[in-house]
Amino acid sequence: MNTIESAGPAPSGPAVLDIGGGTGALLVIVPAALLCTEIEVSPAGRPDDRTHTGVHERPMSGSRLAVALFPSLDTGTWTLWGHGPCTTRTVEILDGEVTGLDWR
């Protein structure tokens, strides 16, 4: 399992993304109950190749939301693994783009 960032307080300052050249990013808005936990993704069909990232409170559109950010994922279909009240689902990562998902 690869670690992107751990749970806990959000790092200060803006997030740095590494996208393009075959990678994109995934920004997931989650229920506040998932703050300070971690969520996982894996390439579709490869459940043992999971990557996780921390859920942090970040400013977005004038409010503060619980957010998980995967700053660099290979393009293609990924599985977002269910956690707490959220169900497992798939998400498509596009080259050079940030895919946004509201999982609340």
Secondary structure, DSSP 8 states (H G I E B T S, - for coil): -EEEE-SSS--SS------SSSEEEEEEE--GGGTT-EEEEEETT-TTS-EEEEEEEEEETTEEEEEEEEEEEESEEEEE--BTTB--EEEEE-TT-EEEEE--
